[in-house]
Amino acid sequence: MPVESLLLLLLIGGIAGWLAGLLVHGAGQGILLNIVIGVIGAVLGGWLFTQLGVPTAGLIGTLVAATVGAILLLALLRLIAPRKW
């Protein structure tokens, strides 16, 4: 993976994780955890959008899919361990 792609993935992951944290908790989780949640959410959201036939072209589409995936991930984590998330 080229360095530019990796940096873009981390940037989108960080933004998506932060947005998901704001929407679910009212605050982000910290930069590192935001990136981790956002990157995992991006994979989850990309897979889910593909399964549903929803296009995720461009930066905005990718960010939306990543944020939706991160929100779903946080919701799942809250079901499993509600006090930590």
Rosetta silent file (secondary structure, phi, psi, omega in degrees, C-alpha in Angstrom):
SEQUENCE: MPVESLLLLLLIGGIAGWLAGLLVHGAGQGILLNIVIGVIGAVLGGWLFTQLGVPTAGLIGTLVAATVGAILLLALLRLIAPRKW
SCORE:     score description
SCORE:     0.000 S_00000001
   1 L     0.000  127.907  178.406    0.000    0.000    0.000 S_00000001
   2 L   -62.805  153.599 -178.166    1.473    3.386   -0.961 S_00000001
   3 H   -59.499  -39.543 -179.595    2.238    5.807    1.867 S_00000001
   4 H   -62.069  -40.898  179.151   -0.332    8.298    0.553 S_00000001
   5 H   -65.935  -40.687  178.936   -3.083    5.666    0.668 S_00000001
   6 H   -64.470  -43.487  178.389   -2.141    4.668    4.201 S_00000001
   7 H   -64.318  -39.579  177.930   -2.168    8.289    5.365 S_00000001
   8 H   -65.207  -41.124  177.490   -5.545    8.867    3.710 S_00000001
   9 H   -60.977  -44.110  178.867   -6.931    5.726    5.377 S_00000001
  10 H   -66.073  -38.924  178.601   -5.705    6.942    8.782 S_00000001
  11 H   -65.305  -49.435  178.830   -7.121   10.420    8.175 S_00000001
  12 H   -62.937  -41.452  177.682  -10.523    9.118    7.080 S_00000001
  13 H   -60.537  -43.690  178.842  -10.476    6.616    9.944 S_00000001
  14 H   -63.067  -44.203  179.443   -9.713    9.345   12.460 S_00000001
  15 H   -66.033  -45.336 -179.470  -12.455   11.612   11.156 S_00000001
  16 H   -63.672  -42.726  178.184  -14.994    8.777   10.958 S_00000001
  17 H   -64.054  -40.322  177.993  -14.150    7.565   14.459 S_00000001
  18 H   -64.817  -46.561  178.275  -14.397   11.089   15.833 S_00000001
  19 H   -60.886  -43.565  178.873  -17.760   11.693   14.108 S_00000001
  20 H   -62.373  -41.774  177.873  -19.083    8.357   15.358 S_00000001
  21 H   -62.039  -40.506  177.658  -17.931    9.206   18.879 S_00000001
  22 H   -63.822  -43.793 -177.254  -19.715   12.562   18.704 S_00000001
  23 H   -71.689  -33.895 -176.755  -22.925   11.000   17.438 S_00000001
  24 H   -90.063  -41.486 -173.079  -22.927    8.096   19.887 S_00000001
  25 H  -112.623  -19.623 -171.791  -21.344    9.633   23.005 S_00000001
  26 L    88.952    1.524  178.641  -21.253   13.364   22.483 S_00000001
  27 L  -158.582  154.947  175.962  -17.428   13.233   22.490 S_00000001
  28 L   -74.075  175.857 -177.222  -14.606   11.484   20.676 S_00000001
  29 L  -103.244    2.728 -171.787  -12.599    8.643   22.209 S_00000001
  30 L   104.203  150.904 -170.450   -9.116   10.137   21.802 S_00000001
  31 H   -58.428  -46.350 -177.192   -7.062   10.279   18.613 S_00000001
  32 H   -66.845  -46.949  179.963   -5.685    6.736   18.640 S_00000001
  33 H   -67.869  -35.537  174.828   -8.967    5.044   19.521 S_00000001
  34 H   -58.485  -44.416 -179.468  -10.821    7.268   17.024 S_00000001
  35 H   -65.013  -45.419 -179.341   -8.473    6.072   14.269 S_00000001
  36 H   -61.807  -49.461  179.528   -8.805    2.403   15.262 S_00000001
  37 H   -62.495  -41.350 -179.966  -12.604    2.571   15.480 S_00000001
  38 H   -65.675  -41.489 -179.928  -12.760    4.562   12.239 S_00000001
  39 H   -67.992  -45.161  176.848  -10.521    2.183   10.259 S_00000001
  40 H   -63.956  -40.344  176.689  -12.413   -0.894   11.469 S_00000001
  41 H   -63.063  -35.839  177.964  -15.645    1.000   10.828 S_00000001
  42 H   -63.421  -42.081  177.588  -14.468    1.856    7.309 S_00000001
  43 H   -64.682  -47.361  179.811  -13.963   -1.821    6.546 S_00000001
  44 H   -62.108  -47.222 -179.714  -17.338   -2.698    8.090 S_00000001
  45 H   -65.409  -40.706  177.517  -19.134    0.179    6.366 S_00000001
  46 H   -62.188  -42.983  178.154  -17.510   -0.525    2.996 S_00000001
  47 H   -64.237  -46.724 -177.873  -18.524   -4.179    3.203 S_00000001
  48 H   -62.885  -45.682  179.944  -22.070   -3.307    4.321 S_00000001
  49 H   -63.437  -37.672  177.328  -22.576   -0.672    1.626 S_00000001
  50 H   -63.697  -43.156  179.725  -21.296   -3.117   -1.017 S_00000001
  51 H   -63.820  -33.574 -179.614  -23.735   -5.783    0.186 S_00000001
  52 H   -87.413   -5.149  179.620  -26.597   -3.282    0.017 S_00000001
  53 L    76.725   21.185  179.800  -25.549   -2.021   -3.426 S_00000001
  54 L   -91.743  123.070 -179.714  -24.897    1.524   -2.176 S_00000001
  55 L   -71.114  143.633  179.202  -22.047    3.238   -4.068 S_00000001
  56 L  -126.007   40.666 -177.706  -19.232    4.738   -1.979 S_00000001
  57 L   -72.407  145.983  175.154  -17.286    6.556   -4.678 S_00000001
  58 H    81.160  174.728 -177.444  -15.130    9.531   -3.780 S_00000001
  59 H   -66.239  -43.580 -178.481  -13.952   10.965   -0.510 S_00000001
  60 H   -65.994  -44.335  178.205  -17.421   11.873    0.791 S_00000001
  61 H   -61.198  -41.117  178.253  -18.873    8.429    0.007 S_00000001
  62 H   -65.516  -42.535  179.657  -15.940    6.751    1.708 S_00000001
  63 H   -65.157  -40.430  177.852  -16.263    9.009    4.751 S_00000001
  64 H   -63.360  -47.847  179.381  -20.011    8.330    5.008 S_00000001
  65 H   -61.374  -42.314  179.606  -19.497    4.558    4.770 S_00000001
  66 H   -64.860  -40.847 -179.737  -16.676    4.695    7.327 S_00000001
  67 H   -67.805  -43.223  176.673  -18.743    6.788    9.737 S_00000001
  68 H   -60.509  -44.861  177.882  -21.775    4.506    9.440 S_00000001
  69 H   -62.076  -40.753  179.055  -19.528    1.501   10.031 S_00000001
  70 H   -66.991  -37.809  176.543  -17.895    3.182   13.043 S_00000001
  71 H   -63.559  -45.162  177.737  -21.309    4.034   14.517 S_00000001
  72 H   -61.681  -40.709  178.641  -22.405    0.422   14.097 S_00000001
  73 H   -63.124  -45.149  178.400  -19.160   -0.752   15.684 S_00000001
  74 H   -64.107  -39.401  177.738  -19.618    1.568   18.681 S_00000001
  75 H   -62.465  -41.779  177.809  -23.245    0.457   19.070 S_00000001
  76 H   -64.277  -43.541  178.462  -22.117   -3.173   19.067 S_00000001
  77 H   -63.392  -35.342  177.481  -19.389   -2.427   21.615 S_00000001
  78 H   -67.780  -31.569  176.162  -21.943   -0.673   23.842 S_00000001
  79 H   -69.965  -37.781 -177.232  -24.109   -3.799   23.771 S_00000001
  80 H   -76.381  -48.897 -177.338  -21.162   -5.997   24.735 S_00000001
  81 L  -136.192   79.062 -171.630  -19.554   -3.738   27.371 S_00000001
  82 L   -61.864  -28.718 -176.798  -21.858   -0.762   28.041 S_00000001
  83 L   -75.842  -27.449 -178.067  -19.772    0.857   30.792 S_00000001
  84 L   -85.530  -24.647 -173.879  -16.611    1.132   28.702 S_00000001
  85 L  -118.299    0.000    0.000  -18.212    2.520   25.540 S_00000001
